Amino acid sequence: MAGHSKWANIQHRKGRQDAARSKLFSKLSKEITVAAKMGDPDPDKNPRLRLAVKEAKSQSMPKDNIERAIKKATGGDAEAYEEIRYEGYGPNGVAVIVETMTDNKNRTASNVRSTFAKNGGNLGETGSVGFMFERKGEVVYPASAGDADTIFEAAIEAGAEDVESSEDGHIIWCADTDLNEVSSALEAALGESESTKLVWKPTTTTELGLEDMQRLMKLVEALEDDDDVQRVTTNFEASDEVMAQL
């Protein structure tokens, strides 16, 4: 599995519970509000909003919170957020992409730069590590959704590009521009997904040992604790032995 997939599993195992959940809901609300403000407030007519709502539901975000976030956009009292991507390096040269949504880019830039510096990383120029990733649509289904062959057939039929199946579940990849159509077709064939979102998929990875992996986790956690940071993606690769010790 690629870096961000393993990272999601680490976070799930660590389960940083209530505080993390509250922070996650805040980030999901922000994405919903921005998506609704940029397009139609009806998820059926706004693919980005539809995906944002779908992701919020997959994280068990209450319906009231979702509706409130949409109303905030249509009520005209939503902050003017700007989406900015930062790129840098973590331990052992691992590539890090930080996606932010901010109403004060000077504050965000300063915080992101400082977090990299305090945790043994370096903030680079835009494009410094982006070439090591591809923008892709990612749809995740649990192992219980079907065996590898069933999922693969449904994915290809839906217009997906590739499938990674393991005992943990199935990750279906598609072109970023096809995510809305592919996820809708998969839903019709397989039911509700666990997660549907646009991601940065690593095309090259950097192998990390235990010590570097622990340092990377510290950096990513510090970045994710920033309210302006929506998502952090890295291109690490680690052995099962290293993962088991985290």
SVG drawing of the C-alpha trace seen along z (x, -y; Angstrom):
<svg xmlns="http://www.w3.org/2000/svg" viewBox="-30 -37 48 50">
<polyline fill="none" stroke="black" stroke-width="0.4" points="0.0,0.0 1.2,-3.5 2.2,-5.9 -1.0,-7.7 -3.0,-4.4 -0.7,-3.0 -0.8,-6.3 -4.6,-6.2 -4.3,-2.8 -1.8,-4.0 -4.1,-6.9 -7.0,-4.5 -5.1,-2.2 -3.8,-5.0 -7.4,-6.4 -6.7,-9.8 -10.3,-9.9 -12.5,-12.9 -10.1,-15.8 -9.1,-14.4 -12.7,-13.7 -13.7,-17.3 -10.8,-18.6 -11.7,-16.2 -15.4,-17.4 -14.1,-21.0 -12.0,-20.3 -14.8,-18.4 -17.2,-21.3 -14.8,-23.7 -14.6,-21.6 -18.4,-21.3 -18.8,-25.1 -16.2,-25.9 -17.6,-23.4 -21.2,-24.7 -20.0,-28.3 -18.1,-27.6 -21.0,-25.8 -24.6,-24.7 -25.7,-24.0 -27.4,-20.9 -25.0,-17.9 -26.7,-16.2 -25.8,-19.2 -22.3,-19.9 -19.8,-17.0 -17.3,-18.5 -20.0,-19.1 -21.3,-15.6 -17.9,-14.1 -17.4,-16.3 -20.7,-15.2 -20.0,-11.6 -16.6,-11.8 -18.2,-13.5 -20.8,-10.7 -18.2,-8.0 -16.5,-9.6 -19.8,-9.5 -20.3,-13.3 -23.8,-14.1 -26.4,-15.2 -27.0,-18.4 -23.3,-19.4 -23.4,-18.7 -26.6,-20.8 -25.2,-23.6 -22.0,-23.7 -24.0,-24.0 -26.3,-26.7 -23.3,-28.7 -22.2,-28.9 -25.7,-29.9 -26.3,-32.3 -23.4,-34.5 -21.6,-34.5 -18.9,-32.0 -15.3,-33.1 -13.4,-33.6 -11.1,-30.6 -8.2,-30.1 -6.8,-26.7 -3.0,-26.6 -0.7,-23.5 2.7,-23.4 5.4,-20.9 8.4,-19.8 10.7,-17.1 10.5,-15.0 13.0,-12.6 15.3,-10.8 14.1,-13.0 10.5,-11.6 8.2,-13.8 5.3,-15.6 2.3,-17.5 0.3,-19.7 -3.1,-20.8 -4.5,-23.8 -7.7,-26.0 -7.1,-29.4 -8.5,-32.9 -5.0,-34.2 -2.3,-32.8 0.6,-34.6 -0.4,-32.9 -0.7,-29.5 2.6,-29.8 4.4,-30.8 2.9,-27.9 3.6,-25.3 7.2,-26.5 7.7,-26.5 6.2,-23.0 8.5,-21.5 11.6,-23.2 10.7,-22.1 10.2,-18.5 13.3,-17.9 11.8,-18.7 12.2,-21.4 9.5,-23.4 10.3,-23.5 9.0,-25.4 5.7,-24.6 6.5,-21.7 9.6,-20.5 8.0,-17.2 4.7,-17.3 6.3,-15.5 6.5,-12.4 2.7,-12.1 -0.3,-11.9 -3.7,-13.4 -6.1,-10.5 -9.6,-9.5 -9.6,-7.0 -12.6,-4.9 -12.3,-2.5 -14.5,0.5 -14.2,3.0 -13.1,6.6 -16.7,7.6 -17.9,5.8 -16.7,8.8 -13.7,10.9 -10.9,9.4 -12.3,10.6 -15.8,9.2 -14.5,5.8 -12.1,5.7 -14.9,6.4 -17.2,3.8 -14.3,1.3 -13.4,1.8 -17.1,1.7 -17.4,-1.6 -14.4,-3.1 -11.7,-2.8 -8.1,-2.4 -6.8,0.0 -7.6,1.9 -5.5,2.9 -7.1,5.7 -5.8,7.0 -7.3,8.5 -7.9,4.9 -10.1,4.1 -10.1,2.7 -8.7,-0.5 -10.1,-1.5 -8.2,-4.1 -9.5,-6.3 -8.6,-9.5 -9.2,-12.6 -11.8,-14.0 -13.7,-10.7 -14.2,-10.3 -17.8,-11.5 -18.9,-9.2 -16.9,-6.2 -18.0,-6.4 -21.6,-6.7 -21.3,-3.6 -19.6,-1.7 -22.2,-2.7 -24.9,-1.2 -22.9,2.0 -21.4,2.5 -23.3,0.2 -21.9,-2.6 -18.1,-3.0 -16.1,-3.5 -14.4,-6.6 -14.4,-8.5 -12.0,-11.4 -9.3,-13.0 -5.8,-12.1 -2.1,-12.5 -0.9,-9.0 2.9,-8.5 4.6,-7.4 7.9,-6.9 8.3,-6.0 11.0,-6.4 11.8,-3.5 11.9,-4.5 13.2,-2.6 11.6,-2.7 13.4,-5.9 12.6,-7.9 9.1,-6.6 8.5,-7.8 9.9,-11.2 7.7,-11.4 4.6,-10.5 5.5,-13.4 5.8,-15.8 2.5,-14.7 0.7,-14.9 2.0,-18.4 0.9,-19.5 -2.5,-17.9 -3.0,-19.6 -3.0,-23.0 -6.6,-24.1 -5.7,-25.4 -4.4,-22.1 -6.9,-19.9 -4.8,-16.9 -1.2,-15.7 0.2,-13.1 3.6,-11.5 5.4,-9.0 6.9,-6.8 7.2,-3.0 7.9,-0.9 8.2,2.8 5.6,4.8 8.1,5.1 8.5,1.4 4.8,0.8 4.2,3.4 6.4,1.4 4.6,-1.9"/>
</svg>
